[in-house]
Amino acid sequence: MWLFYKGKGWVGWLWKTLWKMDNSRVWEAIVSKVSEKIPEQSFNTWIRPLKLKAFENGELVIATPNNFYIDWIEEHYLSIFKQVLKELALDGVKIRFVSERRRKKLKAVDVQVPTSTSMFQPHYTFENFVVGACNSLAYAGSLAVAQNPGKVYNPLFIYGKVGLGKTHLLHSIGNYVFKHRQGLKVCYVSCEVILNEMIESIKDGTMSQFKQKYRSFDVFLLDDVQFLSQKERLQEEIFHIFNYLYNANKQIVLTSDSLPQEIPYLEERLASRFAWGLIADLKPPDFETRVAILKKKAELYNVVIPEDALLYIAEHIRGNIRDLESAIVRVMAVASLTSARIDLELVKECLSEILKVSKKITLPEIQESVAKAFDIPLSALRSKKRSAHIVLARQVAMYLAREILQLPLKEIGKAFGGKDHTTVMYACQKVEQLMEKDMEFRERVFHIKKLIMEG
């Protein structure tokens, strides 16, 4: 992830340097900044599929999968893109979204199948995945189903917290199948995208085509299964798609942030089917795995980082894999800007701000900060009071506890007066939905989070 120093001079210089190097790197810089401003699930659904098509006459032309994406992005995220361009000192640059294909009615025999080349990230491969005790089962299971789709571990259910490699494994499976089994049709889709596609099909009267489409794949990779919560019609369709593919010996791979039985309001018949095959979890990497990950990232970025500097980063950055990557890219950016040699002292200087806010944050501290921000007594968050203002504050506190501390749902619920884990899951989803729809509310949540992180 590209990180930038404040100040138009440095930002502008870095922008121009990167643009000369590689247009795709510049687009990655913009996307990275956007990812910091919206929930991860929304980012994966709506922003990750976008591609830079051209930069001409002071205008960024961004390709989207279809017209539905354009409508949704312009309504919900265009203002964020404009804000990011301004932060990068590109106030005069315009941005325009175009569809990669024209929308049309599908005939019964005309099934639109996405191509693997446009679907999978090339750098997400099994070769680039660092294996450790924290992820060995998920890795082995993913490689096995990629090598023998529909023959072993069907379905494969991978679960874990944010930033631990679920998306990497899904794309690795897709890339492997595309390379070694080119005759197979592969689909990678998130639950939110398939929901919106289903809604559009209902509106257009093309549900039969929708059903035929998702029954035509040999490998079905479904991301963010927790999003099925409370989506009764979508659960119904996924149930039938699952049955059809499973009975046809087609490979199914699912990812979630929790176990099937922990997803609130998920039909028992679905939770049971999701657990038919192999369930594999992803845990935070231990010290040795963190060092290995950093070495792999340095190798991919073609940069030399001394051993003692890598050990320092691994010792002090103990979050998820994205945190490790952010740290190493920050070091690279500073070294590039200052023409400095990367060594232990530079690493310490670069990470000083990160480490300053990486203090041990506790759940009570999060509760206190939210209570203060919403101007309510701390006891109200832990009570059973149901007034709208208190409920919203409680949901925000639960969301931030999950986002910052990555605690189990049951543990968070216990700290809020013994709430059930399904209540916590619903609260997190509710806050994410509000953040997506209401920019003012999103900024408020981010401000509270910043106050918590900075102490």
N, C-alpha and C positions, 0 to 999 in steps of 0.2 A: 504494500500500500504506500502510495506516495504521500509524504508529509511536507508541509511548506511552512517556512517562517513568515511571520507577519511582516508586512511592508511591501509595497508595490515594487520597489527596486529589485529585491532578491527574487520575489515571486515572478516578476516579468522576465528577469534574466533566466531563471530556471525554466520557465515556460518556453522561451525561445530556444534554449538549448535542447530541451526534450523534443520539441517539435522537429528540429533539424535531425535528431537522432531517429525518431520513429513516431509516425502519426498515432499508432496504436497505443504507445506509451502515454501520449498526451491525453488520449481519451480515457485511459485507465486512471490518470490523475484526476480527471473530472469526476469519473464514476466513484473513485475512492472518497472524494470529498462529499459526494451525495450520500454515500453509505453511512457517513457519520451523522446524518441528519434525519434518517428514517429508520423504522424498525427493520431488523434483519430479514424477517419473513417477507415483508413488503418489498424490500430491496431485491431479494432473490427472485421474487415473482415478476416484478415490473421493470426493474432496472437492469438486472444481469443479462436478459436476452437482447438488449439494445446493442447496436453496432454502429461504429462510425463509418458512414458511407463516403462522405466527401467534406472538404473544407474549401469553399470557394467564395470569392467576393465578400469576405467577412462574415460568412454564414456557415455554421456547422450543420451538416445534413446527417440526421441520425435515422438509421433503418430500424423499423419495428416489425414484429412477426405479422401483424395484421392491423386493420383499421380500428378494431376494438381497443388495441393498445394505445393508439394515438389519442383517442377520445379520453381514455382513462388517465394517461400521463399528463395531457394538457390540462385536465381538470384538477388533478391532485399534486403533480410534481413539477409542473413548468416553472412555478415561482421559485422552487428550490434550485432548479438548474440555473435560473437567472441569478440567484443569490450566489451560487458557487462561481459563476463566471465573473461576478463582481469581485468576489474575494480573491480571484486569480488575476485581477487587474485587466479583465477582458470585457469591460462594460459595453464596448461598442460591438461586440460579436453577437450575432443573432443565432438562434437555434431553431431548426425546423425538423419535424418528425415526418417520415414517409413510411408507407407500408411496403414490405418486400414483395407482397403479392396482392392482387386485387381480390376483394371479397366476392364470392360467387356462391350460388346455390349448388350443392353437391348432388350429383345423380347417385342412384342406388349403387351403381357399379364404379363410381368415380370417388374412391377413398383418398383423401388428401393425407399423405404420410410425410411427416417432417423428415428431412434428411439428416443423417448423423453428423455430417460435416458442419452444419450450422448449429448443431445442438450441444456439442461437447467441447469443453475447454481443453486445448491441446496439451497444456502443461499439467493437467490432472491425469496422471497415469500411475500405474502400479509401481513403475520404476522410480517415480518421484515421491512415493509415499514411504515415509520412514516408519518402520515397524518396531514396536516395543511391547513390553508387557501390557501396556495400557490399551492396545488396539490390535493385538495379534490375532484374536479370534475373528474380529470383524474383517480384517485384511484377508485372512485365509479363506473365510467364507465367501467374500467378494470375488477373490481370484478363482475359486472353485466354480462359482456359478458363471463367471465370464468364460471359463474354459469349456464348461459343459452346461450350457443353458437348458433349464428344464429337467436336468438329470439328477442334480443334487441340491439339497437345501432350498426347497421350493415350498413356500416363499422364504426369502431371506429378509429378516427384519432387523435393521440397525438403529440403535437409539443412543443418544448421548447429548450432552449439553452443547451450547453454541461454540463454534470454532474448533471442534475436535476432529473434523475430517469426514463428516457424513457426505457432504457434497463432493469432496475429492473422490471418495470411493465410488459413488454413483457414476461420476464422469469417467473414472478409470474403467469401470465395467463397460460403459458405452464405447469408450475409445478402443478397448481390447476387442469387443465383438465386431466393431466396425472394421478393424484392421484384419482380424483373423477369420471372421465369419461374415463376409460381406453380403451373403445371400439372405441374411436375417434382417428383419425390420425391428428397429429399436425405437422406443419412445421414452423420453425423459420429460416429466411434467410435474409441476407442483399441484397440490390439492386446490390452491386458490385459483390457479389458471384453469384447471379442469372444471371448477365450479362456474367460472365466468363463461367458459365455452358452453357449458350445459345450459346456462340461463339464456345465452344468445340463441342456442338451438331450439329451446322451447319457444322463444319469441318468434323465431323464423319458421317454426314448424318443420325443423330438420332433425328431430331427435333420432329417427331411424338411421340417418347418416352418422350422427354422433356415436350411436351405439356400435354401428358397423366399423367405424374408424378404430375405436379402442379395442375391438375384438380381433383386429387384423395384425397385431404386433406379436413378434416372437419373444421379445424381451421388453418388459413393462417396468420402468423405473419410476416410482411414485414418491415424491419428496414431500416433507411436512405433513405427515398423516395426522398429526394432532389437530390440523385445521378442519378435520371432519367433524369435530365436536359440534353438536347441535345443528348439523346440516343434514336433516332427515332425508331429503330427496337425493342429495349427493351420495349419502351412505347407501341408499337403495341402488343407485347406478353402479357404485364401486363394488357392491356385493355381487351384482350380476356379471360385471366385467371380470372380477376375481374368479368367480366360479367357471366362467367360460374359458378363460386362459389356463386356469389350473387343470381343468379336465382335458384340455388340449395339450397338456405337458409344455406349456409356454412358461418362460421364466418370469417370476414376479419378485421385485426387490422394493422394499418399503423403508423409509426413514422417518424418525420421529424424535422428539426431545424427551419422550418418556415411553415406558412399556405400554403395550396395547391395553392392558386392563386398567392403566392409570389415566387413560384419555377420557375425560368426562363426557358423559352422554354419548358414548360410542356404543352402538348396538352390540349385544353380547355375541351374536352370530358373526359379526365382523372381527371383534376382538379375538374370538376363538380361532377363526381362520388365519388371522395374522400370525398366530402362534403355532401354526401347523408345522412349520419348517424349523429353521435355525434362528434363534434370537441372539444377537451379538451386541455388546455394549462398547462404547468408546469412553474411556476415562481420561482425565487430564494427564499429560505426559510426565513421567518422573524425570529426575535430573539428567540421567544418562541419555534418555530419549530426547530431551530438550536440546542437549548438546549435539546429538546426531541430526536433529531437525535443522538447527542453525548451520551446521556444516553443509547440509544438503542445499539450503537456501543460498548460502554464499556461493556454492558451486553453480547453482542455476543462474545467479546474478553475475557470475564470472568476476567475483571480487575476492581478494585475499584478506582474511581477518585472522590475526594471530590467535593462537590457542588460548592464551590467558584472557584475551578479550572475549572470546566465545564463552569461556567458562564463567566470566563475570555476568554476561547477559543471561546465561542459563540459570545462574544462581539467584538472580534478582528478579527476573521476569518469570513468574510461575503460573501465569494464567493459561489461556488456550494458545493454540498454534498461531492464530492471527496476531496475538500480542507479540509473539516472538518475531513474526515476520515484520510487524510494524517497527519493532526495535531495530532490526537489522537494516531496514530501508531508511530509517531516520539517520542512522550512522552513515550510510552511503550518501544520502542527500547532503549532509553537513560536510562530509569529506570532499564531495564534488564542488560545493559552493566555496569552500575555503582553501581548496587545493592542498588539504592536509593529508598526511599519511594516517591510515587507520591503525591505531594501537590502543592499548588499554586506557591511556589517559583520555584520548578522544572519545572512546566509548563511555567512560564515566561522565564526561562533560555532556555528551549527547543525551544520556539517559537520566541525568540529574533531575530534570523536571518530571519525567515519567515516574521515577522512583519516589519523588517527593509526594506524589499523590497516590502511591501504591501502598499507603499505610494500611494497617489492619482495620478494616471497617466492620462494624458489628451490626446485627439486625436492630438492636435497640437504638443505635445511632441513626439508622435509616428511618425508623419510626418517629423519632424525635424531630428530625429534619422535616419530614412530611407534615407532621402535626403542626409545626411552627409555620410552614409555608401555607397551610390551609386554615391557620388561625383557629385550631380546635384543640381541646385538651388531649394529651397523650393517651389518657385512659379511654377516650372515645374510640381510638383506633382498635383497641383490644377488646372493646365491648361488643354487645349485640345490637347496638343502636342502628336503626335502618333509615335515618333521614338521608336524603339524596346527597347532601354535601359531605356527610361523614362516610357514606358508602363509597363515594368517588375517591376521597382521600385514602380510605383503606385499600381500595383497588390499586391506586398509584403506589402506595407503600409496598404492597405485595409484588407488584410488577418490578419495582426497583430492587427489592430483595432478591428476586429471581434473576434480574438482569446483572446486578453488581456482584452478588455473592454466589450465584449459581447453586443455591441450596435446594435440597429435595422439597417437593411440594408439601409433603406431610409436615416437615420441619417448619416451613413458613406458616402453614395453617395453624400449627400448635402455638406459635408466637402471637397469633391474632385471636386469642380466645378459644382455641381448639377448633378452628374452622376445618372442614373437610378438604382433602387435596383437590377435589373437583371444583370447589369454590375458588381456590387459588388459581387453578388453570383458567377458569372462566374470567377471573379478574384480570389476569395477564392478557388474555385475548381481547377483552373489552377495552383496556387501555391502549393496546396496539391499534385497534380499530378507530378509536377516538383520535389518536395521534395522526393517523393517516388522513382523516377527514377534516380535522381542525388544526390549522397551523398554529394558532395562538395557544391551544392546549399543548401541542407538541413542544413548542418553545418553553412552555411552563415546566413540563416534565424534564426537559433537558437542563433547564436552569436549576431545578432541584437536584438533579443528579450531579451537576457540576459542583454545587455547594457541598454535597456529601463527599465527593471525591477529593475536593480541595480542603475539606475540614474547616 
